[in-house]
């Protein structure tokens, strides 16, 4: 695997670019350099080099517009081509004076431990990067390939490998994963998927259409119901639709029954006639009661409601207005009690009047999505046809045997992918295609690089790495929205210490709901097998059928998805006699209780249940790949139920004993925010973190909110 997938990643050119003026005071720094008449060889000009004049030092220097690299001396001809081989992976070693290559020095440099090059980090939330990679035999090092991005990058930047400070800048300093852990998940060997491989042009079209669909949804809610769309409701609509969708598109639904989404319908109806927000003060409660009464009256008068419904709503509204005019000494609790009474009296009539309109919104969004899927499919097939690739493949014969799980493979070959630009902004990697830019932190970009190296088998030269990274980041950006903190609650992950405890105590080596961005193990299930398969995904959880293994499941908090997950797990446990275990983390919603929680509590496979109190445990942010360090963790705003579902063999092997459970609970006591809070002393950072927790709390509970108290 290492030899196949660790060739010369040509598109990683500017990953480790840093400002020469800030990293080394002896290097030139000129944001707007004065261009000189170019007297450089054509090879260097084509590679992006220009000769410029430093006003500060009053002498010329050389600047590369592709990599932002600056040198006082003329770049060495023939060292490597920064366009086709930016990292210098294929470059010949620099000869010594006698013409011999110092192989011992190269070997010695390769064998340096990371602990010697990266300063030790403190805190409980991070791990030191490891140099040994599974699948790369220690006794057979690859001479032209570093074990982790860094060594060849040093060559590309003409930095001495012995410079430990510079080496630390070019390597991950903090990791929130352990890619060394091997899987214990066993499956039946499966055929490659017939899903079409990702392409930036197709993904760009899909993202544009999804943004249009979101805008349609907003306009329909505002025009028909006079409300803004419920927060995160579009995201949960996509999650719920994919549970029943049989269409061809990995993101947009196109073949669903029923057409009207229960999730979208429920969330819109909860906000009619107005959204009931949480109340803190008396005046807010009074104002909310007045607005609800006014909105209910306006809605019932503008819809085709029955005479009895009109009569009931109008009478209760007028009675409320009369009470508001009479009683000026009411407390907040009095106003909230009156609001609850008004909702009980008017709610059923208001809902009946709005039912047809809300169903129309849900149907309209679905049918627009169906048309968009057709356009995306046509675009994709046209690209394949241009490259003489058939979209119809004969299903290969698959041996009926058990194997350890492996990443999803695609049957239809990938067409040539267009070039994608990349540059660095501080510690963030920016990947751009046709003006559309996505961002990921340098550490997580290195993680994607490693996952790609482990999992991809059709791109040994890494020529398609950057386009596929762009497609992956764009896909998740579109799925969870582009608003502030939007979608982060749906992608939240368990803390690192909890994953470590799960692996140590219960043999967990696999995540049922993850992504290449937030996964802890290198084996996981995710929403999109086309973009994520190159980075280790085993495909969607509901399409994954393990025979044995120990699994962690922390699904997005969508009721329909959680319910389908329970059905899937119970079927797997019923059909397998091998050790099989699922440790499930879901919110403890009791008002009303979710079907998934109720079913698991009554399941014959439930071996134990834990309840983690709200605000006493944490999640890792769903935007961990781009967020600030102090925003990496946030407090859970609801209780979390931890349920152990195991068959008899799984219970015998990974029994949740009191000692193990005590150690698991203790792992939650290691706060990932300790390091962040100590490094962030400003009050503004603290307030930002608090605001984010409140925002996440709103989005996690918005689909369940029925009582404003």
MARMIVO-721723 format. One record per residue (C-alpha): residue in one letter; x negated, z negated, y negated. Coordinates in Angstrom, 3 decimals, padded with zeros to 6 digits. Example, Ala and Ser with C-alpha at 12.3 -4.5 7.8 and 13.67 -1.06 7.14 Angstrom:
BEGIN
   aa       east         up      north
    A   -012.300   -007.800    004.500
    S   -013.670   -007.140    001.060
END
This chain:
BEGIN
   aa       east         up      north
    X    000.000    000.000    000.000
    X   -002.790   -000.817   -002.342
    X   -004.478    002.532   -001.850
    X   -001.223    004.433   -002.225
    X    000.133    002.750   -005.298
    X   -002.938    001.663   -007.161
    X   -004.545    004.892   -008.238
    X   -004.875    005.661   -011.939
    X   -001.833    004.482   -013.902
    X   -002.157    007.109   -016.605
    X    000.685    005.928   -018.776
    X   -000.615    002.352   -019.192
    X   -002.855    003.526   -022.030
    X   -002.022    001.218   -024.840
    X   -000.783   -001.811   -022.907
    X   -003.638   -004.048   -023.939
    X   -004.264   -002.687   -027.402
    X   -005.066   -005.389   -029.945
    X   -005.940   -005.193   -033.588
    X   -009.694   -004.707   -033.853
    X   -009.721   -006.309   -037.262
    X   -008.234   -009.548   -036.014
    X   -009.889   -009.902   -032.645
    X   -013.463   -009.336   -033.800
    X   -014.634   -009.722   -037.332
    X   -017.513   -007.304   -036.734
    X   -015.139   -004.453   -035.972
    X   -013.566   -002.336   -038.706
    X   -010.039   -002.954   -039.897
    X   -008.268   -000.329   -041.953
    X   -004.493    000.053   -041.663
    X   -004.613    003.271   -043.693
    X   -008.074    004.681   -042.987
    X   -009.591    007.424   -045.097
    X   -009.933    010.536   -042.915
    X   -013.259    012.366   -043.062
    X   -013.962    015.968   -042.292
    X   -013.946    015.956   -038.534
    X   -017.269    016.828   -036.941
    X   -016.347    015.433   -033.531
    X   -016.464    017.395   -030.270
    X   -013.158    018.970   -029.266
    X   -012.911    016.689   -026.237
    X   -012.845    013.583   -028.407
    X   -010.408    015.098   -030.917
    X   -008.018    015.982   -028.111
    X   -008.377    012.458   -026.767
    X   -007.122    011.098   -030.097
    X   -010.388    010.162   -031.825
    X   -010.865    010.580   -035.570
    X   -013.789    009.827   -037.846
    X   -012.766    007.524   -040.710
    X   -014.426    005.685   -043.579
    X   -014.459    001.903   -043.909
    X   -014.277    000.903   -047.572
    X   -015.148   -002.667   -046.718
    X   -018.341   -001.859   -044.805
    X   -019.028    001.372   -046.687
    X   -019.795    003.363   -043.565
    X   -017.954    005.616   -041.095
    X   -016.240    004.472   -037.936
    X   -014.185    006.066   -035.163
    X   -010.463    005.429   -034.675
    X   -008.207    006.457   -031.758
    X   -004.655    007.151   -032.936
    X   -003.320    006.921   -029.373
    X   -004.716    003.493   -028.506
    X   -005.457    002.029   -031.985
    X   -009.041    001.426   -030.824
    X   -011.838    001.274   -033.431
    X   -015.560    001.722   -032.787
    X   -018.588    001.785   -035.040
    X   -020.480    004.048   -032.663
    X   -019.319    007.484   -031.531
    X   -017.366    007.250   -028.242
    X   -019.396    008.279   -025.206
    X   -018.594    011.805   -024.047
    X   -017.449    012.045   -020.457
    X   -016.841    008.328   -020.054
    X   -013.145    008.934   -019.396
    X   -010.202    010.793   -020.830
    X   -007.843    008.353   -022.561
    X   -004.887    010.692   -022.149
    X   -005.019    011.459   -018.439
    X   -006.844    008.248   -017.467
    X   -006.454    005.698   -020.287
    X   -007.592    002.737   -018.219
    X   -010.706    004.429   -016.927
    X   -009.729    003.904   -013.301
    X   -011.229    007.239   -012.284
    X   -014.259    006.955   -014.544
    X   -017.648    006.858   -012.935
    X   -019.582    003.603   -013.354
    X   -022.097    003.627   -016.170
    X   -025.537    004.536   -014.801
    X   -028.581    002.351   -015.287
    X   -031.819    003.548   -016.788
    X   -033.033    004.860   -013.462
    X   -029.821    006.752   -012.873
    X   -028.625    004.329   -010.197
    X   -025.224    002.666   -010.319
    X   -025.262   -001.088   -010.456
    X   -022.879   -001.595   -007.534
    X   -023.751   -005.236   -007.177
    X   -022.731   -005.972   -010.751
    X   -019.451   -004.088   -010.241
    X   -018.768   -005.968   -007.030
    X   -019.714   -009.254   -008.620
    X   -017.366   -008.606   -011.512
    X   -014.520   -007.718   -009.188
    X   -014.950   -010.889   -007.203
    X   -014.727   -013.160   -010.219
    X   -011.951   -015.712   -009.836
    X   -009.228   -015.824   -012.411
    X   -009.873   -019.502   -012.920
    X   -013.244   -018.516   -014.370
    X   -011.769   -016.020   -016.816
    X   -008.441   -017.527   -017.846
    X   -008.489   -020.945   -019.488
    X   -006.338   -023.459   -017.615
    X   -002.876   -023.886   -019.100
    X   -001.011   -027.120   -019.326
    X    002.643   -027.806   -018.770
    X    005.000   -027.736   -015.827
    X    006.753   -024.461   -016.440
    X    003.982   -022.012   -015.681
    X    001.621   -021.134   -012.857
    X   -001.894   -019.821   -012.886
    X   -002.100   -016.155   -011.959
    X   -003.511   -015.477   -008.539
    X   -006.112   -012.854   -007.834
    X   -005.369   -012.230   -004.168
    X   -002.416   -009.935   -003.669
    X   -000.427   -009.615   -000.433
    X   -001.004   -006.295    001.200
    X   -004.557   -006.054   -000.122
    X   -006.867   -007.363    002.632
    X   -009.446   -009.682    001.155
    X   -012.140   -008.272    003.406
    X   -011.493   -004.719    002.205
    X   -011.512   -004.671   -001.606
    X   -010.582   -001.439   -003.348
    X   -013.627   -000.459   -005.401
    X   -011.761    001.537   -008.037
    X   -008.843   -000.855   -008.467
    X   -008.595   -004.331   -009.940
    X   -006.329   -006.791   -008.183
    X   -004.387   -007.417   -011.384
    X   -004.263   -005.358   -014.594
    X   -007.262   -006.324   -016.648
    X   -010.622   -005.272   -015.250
    X   -010.240   -001.546   -015.859
    X   -008.584   -002.256   -019.182
    X   -011.760   -003.983   -020.278
    X   -013.631   -000.776   -019.556
    X   -011.078    001.285   -021.467
    X   -011.581   -000.906   -024.528
    X   -015.355   -000.908   -024.202
    X   -015.299   -004.696   -023.867
    X   -017.923   -006.447   -021.806
    X   -016.440   -007.828   -018.570
    X   -018.535   -010.936   -019.144
    X   -016.665   -011.697   -022.387
    X   -014.287   -014.341   -021.061
    X   -012.320   -014.625   -024.300
    X   -011.600   -010.909   -024.401
    X   -010.795   -010.892   -020.683
    X   -008.205   -013.628   -021.211
    X   -006.514   -011.552   -023.884
    X   -005.996   -008.686   -021.471
    X   -004.558   -010.667   -018.569
    X   -001.282   -012.574   -018.068
    X   -001.643   -016.101   -019.391
    X    001.663   -017.496   -018.122
    X    003.706   -016.439   -015.122
    X    007.121   -017.640   -014.036
    X    007.019   -016.141   -010.551
    X    005.097   -016.225   -007.277
    X    004.628   -012.754   -005.816
    X    002.380   -014.028   -003.017
    X    005.243   -015.503   -000.977
    X    006.139   -013.300    001.978
    X    009.723   -012.812    003.101
    X    011.386   -014.366    006.138
    X    014.486   -012.164    005.719
    X    015.068   -009.940    008.750
    X    017.369   -006.911    008.631
    X    018.195   -003.892    010.746
    X    016.181   -000.869    009.742
    X    018.250    001.254    007.365
    X    018.271    004.838    006.188
    X    017.092    005.797    002.693
    X    019.778    005.730    000.033
    X    021.310    008.964   -001.241
    X    021.501    007.630   -004.803
    X    019.773    009.909   -007.320
    X    016.470    008.667   -008.703
    X    016.361    007.562   -012.366
    X    015.381    010.005   -015.092
    X    014.824    009.145   -018.781
    X    016.983    012.032   -019.955
    X    019.884    010.904   -017.774
    X    019.398    007.251   -018.708
    X    019.366    008.165   -022.388
    X    022.692    009.966   -022.010
    X    024.152    007.069   -020.024
    X    023.094    004.537   -022.664
    X    024.602    006.630   -025.458
    X    027.908    006.907   -023.603
    X    028.003    003.179   -022.822
    X    027.527    002.367   -026.496
    X    030.416    004.716   -027.288
    X    032.542    003.060   -024.606
    X    031.823   -000.378   -026.064
    X    032.880    000.927   -029.465
    X    036.101    002.365   -027.998
    X    036.848   -001.025   -026.471
    X    036.312   -002.802   -029.772
    X    038.540   -000.357   -031.646
    X    041.334   -000.592   -029.075
    X    041.363   -004.398   -029.228
    X    041.408   -004.388   -033.011
    X    043.990   -001.644   -033.442
    X    046.418   -002.664   -030.715
    X    046.107   -006.453   -030.659
    X    044.449   -007.290   -033.958
    X    041.627   -009.207   -032.262
    X    037.933   -008.693   -031.660
    X    037.087   -008.065   -027.995
    X    036.403   -011.349   -026.180
    X    032.688   -012.076   -026.119
    X    030.963   -010.819   -022.955
    X    034.262   -009.459   -021.622
    X    032.905   -005.905   -021.455
    X    029.861   -007.128   -019.522
    X    032.014   -009.045   -017.067
    X    034.277   -005.993   -016.781
    X    031.325   -003.935   -015.523
    X    030.343   -006.676   -013.067
    X    033.878   -007.030   -011.747
    X    034.424   -003.268   -011.488
    X    031.238   -002.758   -009.446
    X    032.607   -005.146   -006.812
    X    035.350   -002.631   -005.944
    X    033.861    000.611   -007.311
    X    033.106    003.395   -004.826
    X    031.844    005.869   -007.418
    X    028.449    007.513   -007.756
    X    027.218    006.005   -011.006
    X    025.113    002.844   -010.714
    X    026.541    001.283   -013.887
    X    029.821    002.831   -015.050
    X    032.895    002.498   -012.782
    X    034.604    005.692   -011.674
    X    036.483    005.006   -008.411
    X    038.277    001.657   -008.575
    X    041.510    000.213   -007.274
    X    043.366   -001.181   -009.123
    X    042.732    000.752   -012.306
    X    043.556   -002.257   -014.483
    X    040.692   -004.730   -014.332
    X    041.885   -008.300   -013.628
    X    038.852   -009.656   -015.492
    X    039.352   -007.640   -018.673
    X    043.118   -008.168   -018.634
    X    042.749   -011.933   -018.229
    X    040.189   -012.305   -021.008
    X    042.132   -010.237   -023.545
    X    045.337   -012.119   -022.772
    X    043.523   -015.426   -023.324
    X    042.783   -014.348   -026.901
    X    046.351   -013.290   -027.742
    X    047.742   -013.884   -030.297
    X    044.435   -015.424   -031.540
    X    041.278   -016.808   -029.966
    X    041.376   -020.588   -029.650
    X    037.946   -021.888   -030.545
    X    036.637   -025.388   -029.975
    X    037.698   -027.777   -032.724
    X    035.642   -030.577   -034.272
    X    037.463   -031.542   -037.476
    X    040.987   -032.276   -038.569
    X    041.228   -029.453   -041.110
    X    040.077   -026.939   -038.512
    X    042.819   -028.088   -036.138
    X    045.460   -027.791   -038.861
    X    044.274   -024.312   -039.834
    X    044.208   -023.158   -036.186
    X    047.756   -024.383   -035.578
    X    049.021   -022.513   -038.633
    X    047.198   -019.286   -037.685
    X    048.501   -019.412   -034.106
    X    052.094   -019.865   -035.230
    X    051.820   -017.069   -037.763
    X    050.183   -014.681   -035.249
    X    052.779   -015.435   -032.556
    X    055.617   -014.700   -034.955
    X    054.023   -011.461   -036.142
    X    053.394   -010.239   -032.586
    X    056.881   -010.985   -031.254
    X    058.463   -009.181   -034.225
    X    056.321   -006.065   -033.790
    X    056.805   -005.611   -030.012
    X    059.761   -004.692   -027.869
    X    060.542   -008.212   -026.701
    X    063.853   -009.439   -025.336
    X    066.291   -011.173   -027.717
    X    065.808   -014.476   -025.903
    X    062.036   -014.248   -026.284
    X    062.330   -013.492   -029.983
    X    064.686   -016.408   -030.425
    X    062.451   -018.929   -028.601
    X    059.277   -017.889   -030.414
    X    060.861   -017.790   -033.882
    X    062.524   -021.173   -033.430
    X    059.292   -022.858   -032.299
    X    057.261   -021.211   -035.062
    X    059.710   -022.294   -037.765
    X    059.753   -025.806   -036.327
    X    055.948   -025.876   -036.483
    X    055.881   -024.683   -040.095
    X    058.438   -027.349   -041.010
    X    056.334   -030.043   -039.310
    X    053.194   -028.885   -041.137
    X    054.980   -029.127   -044.497
    X    056.382   -032.581   -043.713
    X    053.539   -034.455   -042.066
    X    050.405   -034.653   -044.234
    X    048.864   -037.669   -042.488
    X    048.539   -036.170   -038.995
    X    045.229   -036.619   -037.182
    X    043.194   -033.972   -035.392
    X    044.709   -035.095   -032.069
    X    048.239   -034.695   -033.512
    X    047.515   -031.120   -034.533
    X    045.988   -030.297   -031.148
    X    048.950   -031.790   -029.280
    X    051.307   -029.743   -031.424
    X    049.251   -026.599   -030.745
    X    049.354   -027.221   -027.008
    X    053.134   -027.655   -027.181
    X    053.495   -024.425   -029.158
    X    051.357   -022.525   -026.668
    X    053.437   -023.756   -023.729
    X    056.669   -022.765   -025.438
    X    055.585   -019.413   -026.869
    X    052.740   -018.371   -024.568
    X    054.801   -016.812   -021.740
    X    056.953   -014.821   -024.185
    X    053.939   -013.637   -026.198
    X    052.127   -012.600   -023.010
    X    055.134   -010.684   -021.740
    X    055.396   -008.818   -025.029
    X    051.700   -007.910   -025.021
    X    051.354   -007.124   -021.304
    X    051.918   -003.366   -021.473
    X    049.618   -002.956   -024.446
    X    046.767   -004.898   -022.806
    X    047.149   -002.956   -019.569
    X    046.937    000.182   -021.665
    X    043.604   -000.963   -023.111
    X    042.195   -001.637   -019.636
    X    043.397    001.702   -018.290
    X    042.110    003.618   -021.290
    X    038.621    002.155   -020.967
    X    038.530    002.940   -017.248
    X    039.562    006.576   -017.673
    X    037.055    007.104   -020.483
    X    034.410    005.666   -018.161
    X    035.502    008.109   -015.461
    X    034.972    011.082   -017.790
    X    031.579    009.767   -018.865
    X    030.468    009.451   -015.234
    X    031.289    013.120   -014.665
    X    029.136    014.115   -017.645
    X    026.240    011.965   -016.471
    X    026.459    013.367   -012.951
    X    026.467    016.952   -014.210
    X    023.403    016.245   -016.321
    X    021.566    014.711   -013.394
    X    022.379    017.554   -011.012
    X    021.281    020.112   -013.607
    X    017.857    018.447   -013.843
    X    017.504    018.493   -010.063
    X    018.496    022.151   -009.943
    X    015.905    023.039   -012.581
    X    013.250    021.560   -010.319
    X    014.617    023.144   -007.117
    X    015.629    019.796   -005.633
    X    018.743    019.643   -003.523
    X    021.125    016.737   -004.047
    X    022.358    017.106   -000.447
    X    020.092    015.597    002.187
    X    020.581    015.261    005.916
    X    020.687    011.656    006.967
    X    017.513    010.888    008.932
    X    017.680    009.152    012.274
    X    017.089    005.428    012.027
    X    015.791    003.366    014.893
    X    017.972    000.469    015.936
    X    015.428   -002.296    015.453
    X    014.925   -005.455    013.456
    X    012.357   -005.475    010.679
    X    011.393   -007.702    007.770
    X    013.288   -006.575    004.703
    X    011.623   -003.937    002.526
    X    012.438   -002.322   -000.838
    X    015.146    000.298   -001.061
    X    013.963    003.850   -000.477
    X    015.618    006.931   -001.973
    X    016.215    009.997    000.188
    X    016.274    012.531   -002.656
    X    012.830    013.065   -004.196
    X    012.268    012.335   -007.852
    X    011.824    015.302   -010.206
    X    008.891    015.377   -012.634
    X    009.493    012.839   -015.383
    X    008.837    013.413   -019.099
    X    006.144    011.521   -020.913
    X    007.000    008.190   -022.509
    X    005.159    006.593   -025.422
    X    003.923    003.030   -025.455
    X    002.236    000.758   -027.964
    X    001.656   -002.940   -028.597
    X    003.222   -005.104   -031.305
    X    001.497   -008.468   -031.200
    X    002.172   -009.647   -027.648
    X    005.044   -007.238   -026.982
    X    004.871   -003.889   -025.206
    X    007.085   -001.250   -026.835
    X    008.106    001.696   -024.667
    X    009.715    004.630   -026.468
    X    011.481    007.788   -025.334
    X    012.915    010.221   -027.883
    X    013.018    007.536   -030.544
    X    014.813    004.968   -028.367
    X    012.573    001.945   -027.924
    X    012.791   -000.933   -025.448
    X    010.562   -003.989   -025.480
    X    009.056   -006.363   -022.956
    X    006.416   -009.051   -023.316
    X    002.904   -008.257   -022.133
    X    003.102   -010.849   -019.346
    X    006.303   -009.378   -017.962
    X    004.952   -005.870   -018.309
    X    002.082   -006.952   -016.078
    X    004.660   -008.368   -013.666
    X    006.435   -005.008   -013.528
    X    003.061   -003.364   -012.917
    X    002.426   -005.635   -009.924
    X    005.924   -005.199   -008.485
    X    005.577   -001.430   -008.841
    X    002.227   -001.499   -007.113
    X    003.622   -003.503   -004.185
    X    006.829   -001.513   -003.757
    X    006.512    002.095   -004.914
    X    005.362    004.634   -002.307
    X    005.862    007.976   -004.085
    X    003.634    007.494   -007.141
    X    000.132    006.543   -006.081
    X   -001.278    007.707   -009.419
    X    001.209    005.670   -011.483
    X    002.166    008.859   -013.334
    X    005.864    007.899   -013.261
    X    005.396    004.205   -013.951
    X    006.137    004.203   -017.691
    X    009.214    006.483   -017.496
    X    010.613    004.254   -014.768
    X    009.894    001.129   -016.796
    X    011.761    002.672   -019.726
    X    014.736    003.504   -017.493
    X    014.800   -000.012   -016.047
    X    014.628   -001.783   -019.407
    X    017.183    000.552   -020.953
    X    019.568    000.016   -018.031
    X    019.576   -003.756   -018.377
    X    019.778   -003.529   -022.145
    X    022.918   -001.427   -021.864
    X    024.478   -003.536   -019.132
    X    024.295   -006.787   -021.057
    X    024.611   -005.503   -024.613
    X    022.392   -005.471   -027.647
    X    023.891   -008.393   -029.590
    X    022.068   -011.651   -030.320
    X    021.779   -013.659   -027.075
    X    024.322   -011.331   -025.488
    X    024.122   -011.249   -021.706
    X    021.436   -013.910   -021.424
    X    023.821   -016.335   -019.725
    X    024.720   -013.707   -017.125
    X    021.045   -013.234   -016.241
    X    019.977   -016.891   -016.264
    X    017.569   -018.004   -013.535
    X    016.577   -021.290   -011.952
    X    013.518   -023.140   -013.271
    X    010.155   -022.496   -011.626
    X    009.907   -026.011   -010.170
    X    013.271   -025.600   -008.462
    X    012.168   -022.346   -006.832
    X    008.988   -024.043   -005.654
    X    011.031   -026.871   -004.135
    X    013.472   -024.463   -002.464
    X    010.597   -022.591   -000.845
    X    008.770   -025.743    000.231
    X    011.794   -027.669    001.526
    X    014.165   -024.996    002.815
    X    011.960   -021.956    003.405
    X    013.667   -019.910    000.690
    X    011.823   -016.633    000.104
    X    014.562   -014.349   -001.213
    X    016.923   -014.186   -004.210
    X    020.360   -012.672   -003.704
    X    021.032   -012.056   -007.407
    X    018.000   -011.203   -009.522
    X    016.257   -008.340   -011.286
    X    012.660   -007.153   -011.636
    X    012.595   -009.050   -014.923
    X    013.811   -012.493   -013.846
    X    012.921   -012.613   -010.136
    X    010.656   -015.373   -008.805
    X    009.911   -013.769   -005.423
    X    008.910   -010.148   -004.973
    X    011.804   -009.705   -002.530
    X    015.264   -009.893   -004.055
    X    018.608   -008.165   -004.432
    X    019.636   -006.707   -007.783
    X    022.422   -004.695   -009.363
    X    020.692   -001.300   -009.432
    X    018.900    000.110   -006.426
    X    017.862    003.324   -008.224
    X    015.866    001.775   -011.078
    X    014.941   -001.500   -009.348
    X    013.932   -000.207   -005.918
    X    010.561    000.949   -007.245
    X    009.975   -002.655   -008.340
    X    010.878   -004.384   -005.081
    X    014.682   -004.595   -005.082
    X    016.490   -004.545   -001.744
    X    019.630   -003.213   -003.408
    X    022.898   -004.953   -004.363
    X    023.591   -008.219   -002.560
    X    026.980   -007.080   -001.250
    X    025.251   -004.119    000.452
    X    022.502   -006.240    001.986
    X    023.014   -007.452    005.571
    X    020.306   -009.864    006.741
    X    020.192   -011.125    010.304
    X    018.115   -014.202    009.545
    X    016.271   -015.851    006.670
    X    016.666   -018.446    003.941
    X    018.216   -017.263    000.665
    X    018.941   -018.517   -002.848
    X    022.066   -017.212   -004.580
    X    022.678   -017.749   -008.298
    X    025.262   -015.046   -009.125
    X    026.396   -013.960   -012.583
    X    029.348   -016.101   -013.547
    X    032.018   -013.478   -012.871
    X    034.891   -014.849   -010.779
    X    035.546   -011.659   -008.825
    X    031.863   -011.215   -007.997
    X    031.481   -014.836   -006.891
    X    034.563   -014.535   -004.665
    X    033.226   -011.337   -003.059
    X    029.873   -013.097   -002.534
    X    031.561   -015.878   -000.539
    X    033.342   -013.358    001.691
    X    030.063   -011.531    002.277
    X    028.090   -014.676    003.128
    X    030.727   -016.014    005.515
    X    030.812   -012.688    007.359
    X    027.015   -012.685    007.705
    X    026.962   -016.295    008.947
    X    029.734   -015.571    011.423
    X    027.991   -012.527    012.912
    X    024.460   -013.905    013.269
    X    023.105   -016.321    015.861
    X    019.655   -016.338    014.242
    X    018.703   -018.950    011.605
    X    020.542   -017.998    008.421
    X    020.911   -020.101    005.281
    X    022.326   -019.522    001.782
    X    021.846   -022.073   -001.004
    X    024.395   -021.171   -003.673
    X    024.337   -022.230   -007.352
    X    027.600   -021.681   -009.259
    X    029.339   -023.433   -012.187
    X    031.683   -026.240   -011.285
    X    034.772   -024.899   -013.024
    X    037.749   -027.123   -012.190
    X    040.337   -026.268   -014.847
    X    041.435   -024.188   -013.063
    X    039.066   -024.166   -010.049
    X    037.516   -020.845   -009.141
    X    038.480   -019.340   -005.758
    X    034.781   -019.043   -004.837
    X    034.124   -022.762   -005.308
    X    037.296   -023.778   -003.493
    X    036.557   -021.505   -000.537
    X    032.960   -022.700   -000.154
    X    034.008   -026.353   -000.313
    X    036.467   -025.673    002.529
    X    034.139   -023.390    004.528
    X    033.110   -024.371    008.043
    X    029.575   -023.281    007.160
    X    029.205   -025.789    004.310
    X    026.580   -028.344    005.281
    X    026.182   -030.195    002.006
    X    027.134   -030.064   -001.667
    X    025.347   -031.321   -004.789
    X    026.690   -031.591   -008.325
    X    024.192   -031.306   -011.184
    X    025.634   -032.835   -014.387
    X    025.988   -030.735   -017.520
    X    023.163   -031.000   -020.067
    X    021.063   -032.746   -017.403
    X    019.543   -029.593   -015.922
    X    018.244   -026.270   -017.188
    X    018.256   -022.544   -016.626
    X    015.653   -019.982   -017.554
    X    016.915   -017.574   -020.177
    X    018.175   -014.174   -019.116
    X    016.108   -012.733   -021.952
    X    012.925   -014.396   -020.715
    X    011.092   -011.057   -020.741
    X    011.395   -010.792   -024.531
    X    012.310   -014.246   -025.865
    X    010.027   -016.725   -027.584
    X    008.301   -019.386   -025.556
    X    010.410   -022.187   -027.016
    X    013.569   -020.285   -026.015
    X    012.571   -019.788   -022.364
    X    014.772   -022.655   -021.110
    X    018.207   -023.865   -022.157
    X    020.417   -026.734   -021.068
    X    023.377   -025.958   -018.822
    X    026.632   -026.615   -020.685
    X    028.652   -027.159   -017.514
    X    028.196   -028.908   -014.173
    X    026.487   -026.823   -011.514
    X    027.601   -026.995   -007.885
    X    024.877   -026.469   -005.262
    X    026.310   -025.616   -001.844
    X    024.407   -025.179    001.422
    X    026.030   -022.552    003.650
    X    024.285   -022.358    007.044
    X    025.047   -021.319    010.589
    X    024.074   -023.645    013.427
    X    020.575   -022.191    013.850
    X    020.008   -022.228    010.100
    X    021.148   -025.854    009.876
    X    018.776   -026.842    012.676
    X    015.852   -025.163    010.922
    X    016.570   -025.952    007.246
    X    018.820   -029.012    007.376
    X    019.554   -030.488    003.912
    X    018.359   -033.988    004.788
    X    018.610   -036.817    002.236
    X    014.849   -036.721    001.709
    X    014.836   -032.992    001.029
    X    017.828   -033.241   -001.283
    X    016.191   -036.051   -003.213
    X    013.062   -033.964   -003.710
    X    015.153   -030.959   -004.808
    X    016.979   -033.041   -007.421
    X    013.639   -034.436   -008.578
    X    012.424   -030.876   -009.194
    X    015.086   -030.571   -011.890
    X    013.520   -033.515   -013.722
    X    010.509   -031.350   -014.605
    X    011.734   -029.897   -017.845
    X    010.450   -026.439   -018.650
    X    011.097   -027.229   -022.312
    X    008.442   -029.966   -022.463
    X    005.633   -027.556   -023.181
    X    007.756   -025.540   -025.570
    X    008.879   -028.526   -027.594
    X    005.323   -029.816   -027.926
    X    004.077   -026.446   -029.101
    X    006.988   -025.977   -031.487
    X    006.886   -028.764   -034.042
    X    008.874   -027.103   -036.785
    X    012.481   -028.085   -037.308
    X    013.510   -024.450   -037.572
    X    012.384   -023.791   -034.003
    X    014.328   -026.781   -032.765
    X    017.474   -025.729   -034.562
    X    017.084   -022.203   -033.211
    X    016.973   -023.542   -029.655
    X    020.048   -025.705   -030.239
    X    021.940   -022.763   -031.729
    X    021.049   -020.661   -028.715
    X    022.335   -023.306   -026.297
    X    025.624   -023.421   -028.153
    X    025.842   -019.642   -028.130
    X    025.121   -019.506   -024.413
    X    027.716   -022.177   -023.853
    X    030.330   -020.101   -025.595
    X    029.565   -016.963   -023.651
    X    029.417   -018.736   -020.275
    X    032.777   -020.415   -020.767
    X    034.638   -017.753   -022.725
    X    036.296   -016.226   -019.670
    X    037.547   -019.649   -018.531
    X    038.618   -021.143   -021.841
    X    042.289   -022.005   -021.839
    X    042.250   -025.355   -023.593
    X    040.653   -025.631   -027.038
    X    040.168   -029.390   -026.786
END
